[in-house]
Amino acid sequence: MAERVVLLTGSLAQPRVAKAAEEIADAFLEPLVVNIGVKVAALMTADIVERRLVLPEGADRVVMPGRFRGDLDRLTSKFGVPFLRGPDEAADIPDFFGKGGGPADLSRHDVTIFAEIVDATRLTLDEVLARARALTADGADVIDLGSLPDQAFPHLEAFIAALHGEGMKVSV
């Protein structure tokens, strides 16, 4: 028999919570989306939940929005089923139930990611190259050579040439 889990939400997040519920439903988990009758469920209090919640028959537990700050133990006592704090974002509900699709693919992005090498004027060429390689491996699209405006940077041209030689884009 499937576990019946109430996903308590408000009207603004209800469509996103319902979509997440569809993603996690299977033979072992029956998510029940319940709109408590407020716009933003994260802002509700335990008093509001006690007054408004009509627990669906056979509910095994209730998952509250992650930003809910009411007393979960009090609600557990009142309703006789465990109340848990879920994720902050509705999109993270599948991960909360162990049904996420794995880590997000960050290789496809439509922004340019700059990574600064702070105080590059104080580093050797080998140190700058090592940091730049690590930053590029972590997803940086452009390596920014950071320095203070009034600080001399006599080896700037050599640093830029070396980074370009490794196929990196550079900003200063």
RAZI-V173287 format. One record per pair of residues at least 4 apart in sequence whose C-alpha atoms are under 7 Angstrom apart, sorted by the first residue. I is the first residue (numbers start at 1). J is the second residue. D is the distance in whole Angstrom. If there is no record, write none. Layout:
I;J;D  I;J;D
This chain:
1;28;7  2;27;6  2;28;4  2;29;5  2;30;6  3;28;6  3;29;5  3;30;6  3;60;6  4;29;6  4;30;5  4;31;6  4;32;7  4;58;7  4;59;5  4;60;5  5;30;6  5;31;5  5;32;6  5;59;6  5;60;6  5;61;5  5;62;6  6;31;6  6;32;5  6;33;6  6;34;7  6;59;7  6;61;6  6;62;5  6;63;6  7;31;7  7;32;6  7;33;5  7;34;6  7;62;6  7;63;5  7;64;7  8;33;6  8;34;5  8;35;6  8;36;7  8;62;7  8;63;6  8;64;5  9;13;6  9;14;6  9;34;6  9;35;5  9;36;6  9;41;5  9;65;7  10;14;6  10;35;5  10;36;6  10;37;6  10;38;5  10;39;5  10;40;5  10;41;5  11;35;6  11;37;7  11;38;6  11;39;5  11;40;7  12;39;5  12;40;6  13;17;6  14;18;6  14;35;7  15;19;6  16;20;6  16;90;6  17;21;6  17;90;5  18;22;6  18;33;6  19;23;7  20;24;6  20;90;7  20;91;7  20;93;6  20;94;6  21;25;6  21;31;6  23;94;7  24;94;6  24;99;6  25;29;5  25;30;5  25;31;6  26;30;7  36;52;6  36;53;6  41;65;7  42;65;6  42;67;5  42;68;4  43;68;6  44;48;6  44;68;7  45;49;7  45;70;5  46;50;6  46;70;5  46;71;6  46;75;7  47;51;6  48;52;6  49;53;5  55;59;7  60;81;6  61;81;5  61;82;5  61;83;6  62;82;6  62;83;5  62;84;6  63;83;6  63;84;5  63;85;6  63;86;6  64;68;7  64;83;7  64;84;6  64;85;5  64;86;5  65;85;6  65;86;5  65;87;6  65;88;6  66;85;5  66;86;5  66;87;4  66;88;4  67;88;6  71;75;7  72;76;6  72;83;6  72;84;7  73;77;6  74;78;6  75;79;6  75;83;7  76;80;5  76;81;5  76;82;5  76;83;5  86;96;7  87;92;6  87;93;6  87;96;7  92;96;6  93;97;6  94;98;6  94;99;5  94;100;5  95;99;5  95;100;4  112;141;6  113;140;5  113;141;5  113;142;6  114;140;6  114;141;6  114;142;5  114;143;6  114;144;7  115;135;7  115;140;6  115;142;6  115;143;5  115;144;6  116;143;6  116;144;4  116;145;6  116;146;6  117;144;6  117;145;5  117;146;6  118;145;7  118;146;5  118;147;7  119;146;5  119;147;5  120;128;7  120;145;6  120;146;6  120;147;6  121;147;6  121;153;6  123;127;6  123;128;6  124;128;6  125;129;6  125;159;6  126;130;6  127;131;6  128;132;6  129;133;6  129;163;7  130;134;6  131;135;6  132;136;6  132;143;6  133;137;6  134;138;6  135;139;7  135;140;6  136;140;5  136;141;7  141;169;7  142;168;7  142;169;5  142;170;5  142;171;7  143;169;6  143;170;5  143;171;6  144;170;6  144;171;5  144;172;5  145;171;6  145;172;5  146;172;6  147;151;7  155;159;6  156;160;6  157;161;6  158;162;6  159;163;6  160;164;6  160;170;7  161;165;6  162;166;7  163;167;7  163;168;5  164;168;5  164;169;6
